[in-house]
Amino acid sequence: MKKFDEILNDAGFRLENGNWGFEGQFNQRILGVLRGMYENMVSCLSTEEEESEERNIAVKRILSTDIKDLDVSVRLINCLRSVEMETLGDALSVRRSELLKIRHLGSGSLRQLDRIVYNCGLKYGKLSLRDFYIRKTMN
């Protein structure tokens, strides 16, 4: 992002004797207002970036949670592990409809996972089980 002084310079303002002016006629109060607006905008952007970064860290932590540490049934854990899904991120990387193809995993078990997805504000991914296996073997 450009600095405030660079923006003013690009807009045709000139720094003379430590004061900004526009062909000697620009009011310093207006410049103060513009500077305040700019600084406010920059501080808001950095706050949003920090919040976004914190959310990304939290989501990564949630997705790296081991399946066995989730508050779900042993049946769901065993079904997911049978297809080499070890973390919540593994389970959420595939489409919900694909999870129903896992042997012995029914809609009741899947509702437990749905609850976690909903509570964490996450979504299921776009991979098929086949794509998941291919990606898993490549890593």
C-alpha positions in Angstrom: 0.0 0.0 0.0 1.3 3.5 -0.8 2.2 5.9 1.9 0.1 8.9 2.5 2.8 11.3 1.2 3.1 9.3 -2.0 -0.6 9.5 -2.6 -0.6 13.2 -2.1 2.4 13.6 -4.4 0.7 11.5 -7.1 -2.4 13.6 -6.8 -0.5 16.8 -7.6 0.2 18.1 -4.1 3.6 19.5 -3.4 5.6 19.7 -0.2 6.9 23.2 0.4 8.6 24.3 3.6 7.2 21.2 5.4 3.6 21.9 4.4 1.6 20.3 1.7 -0.1 22.5 -0.8 -1.8 22.4 -4.1 -0.4 25.2 -6.2 -0.2 27.1 -2.9 -4.0 27.2 -2.3 -4.9 24.0 -0.5 -6.3 24.3 3.0 -4.3 22.5 5.7 -7.5 21.5 7.6 -8.7 19.5 4.6 -5.3 17.9 4.4 -5.6 17.0 8.1 -9.0 15.4 7.4 -7.6 13.4 4.5 -4.7 12.3 6.5 -7.0 11.2 9.4 -9.2 9.3 6.9 -6.2 7.6 5.4 -4.8 6.6 8.8 -8.2 5.3 9.9 -8.5 3.2 6.7 -5.0 1.8 7.1 -5.6 0.8 10.8 -9.0 -0.8 9.9 -7.3 -2.8 7.1 -4.5 -4.0 9.4 -7.1 -5.0 12.0 -9.0 -7.0 9.4 -5.8 -8.7 8.2 -4.9 -9.6 11.8 -8.4 -11.0 12.5 -8.2 -13.0 9.2 -4.8 -14.4 10.1 -6.1 -15.4 13.6 -9.1 -17.1 12.0 -6.8 -19.0 9.5 -4.6 -20.2 12.4 -7.7 -21.3 14.3 -9.1 -23.1 11.3 -5.8 -24.9 10.7 -5.7 -26.0 14.3 -9.3 -27.3 14.1 -8.6 -29.1 10.8 -5.5 -30.8 12.2 -7.5 -32.3 15.1 -7.1 -36.0 15.3 -10.3 -37.9 14.6 -10.1 -39.8 17.9 -10.1 -36.5 19.8 -13.5 -35.5 18.4 -16.6 -35.9 20.4 -18.1 -38.5 18.1 -18.9 -42.2 18.2 -16.3 -45.0 18.0 -18.2 -46.2 14.9 -17.6 -42.9 13.1 -13.9 -42.9 14.1 -13.4 -46.5 12.9 -15.2 -45.8 9.6 -13.1 -42.8 8.9 -9.9 -44.5 9.9 -10.8 -47.5 7.6 -10.3 -45.1 4.7 -7.1 -43.6 6.1 -8.7 -40.4 7.4 -6.8 -39.4 10.5 -7.7 -35.7 11.0 -10.9 -33.6 10.8 -9.3 -31.9 7.7 -9.0 -35.3 6.0 -12.7 -36.0 6.6 -13.8 -32.5 5.4 -11.6 -32.6 2.3 -14.2 -34.9 0.5 -17.8 -34.2 -0.4 -20.4 -35.2 2.1 -22.0 -37.6 -0.4 -18.6 -39.3 -0.7 -18.5 -40.0 3.0 -21.7 -41.9 2.8 -20.0 -44.3 0.5 -17.7 -45.5 3.3 -18.6 -48.9 4.5 -20.7 -48.9 7.7 -20.9 -45.1 7.8 -24.6 -44.2 7.8 -26.4 -40.9 7.9 -26.7 -41.1 11.7 -22.9 -41.2 12.1 -22.5 -38.5 9.5 -24.9 -36.2 11.4 -22.3 -36.2 14.2 -19.7 -34.8 11.7 -22.3 -32.4 10.4 -22.7 -30.9 13.9 -18.9 -30.3 14.1 -18.9 -28.7 10.6 -21.8 -26.5 11.5 -20.5 -25.4 14.9 -17.0 -24.6 13.6 -18.4 -22.7 10.5 -16.6 -25.1 8.1 -17.7 -26.8 4.9 -17.1 -30.1 3.2 -14.6 -30.2 0.4 -14.9 -31.1 -3.2 -12.8 -34.2 -3.5 -14.1 -37.7 -4.2 -12.8 -40.6 -2.1 -10.7 -41.6 -5.1 -9.1 -38.2 -5.3 -8.5 -38.3 -1.6 -6.6 -41.6 -1.9 -4.5 -40.2 -4.7 -3.6 -37.1 -2.8 -2.9 -39.1 0.3 -0.5 -41.4 -1.5 1.3 -38.5 -3.2 2.1 -36.8 0.2 
